[in-house]
Amino acid sequence: MNFENVLNFSSPTNPFNIFRPACTLAVYIWRLTSEPTPGSTEIVWGTATVLIVCVLLFNVLARVLGKFLARRLTAE
């Protein structure tokens, strides 16, 4: 990681720039499985677990928010 440009948040090499180019978790899993290295199996399983947990949390939060808004905006 390049920590020289820590205060320049628009730099594409800044690790704290949320708009810098990066790959998604699914692409990261695919790249690790297509080019195996020692220890990549554990990284793939960990990354897959993070991806599944994120999708599960997003779905649960969307359902809770949808249920809350439905009760608030309707006459139920």
Buried (B, 14 or more C-beta within 10 A) or exposed (E): EEEEBEEEEEBEEBEEBEEEEEEEBEEBBEEBEEEEEEEBEEEBEEBBEEBEEEEEEEEEEEEEEEEEEEEEEEEE
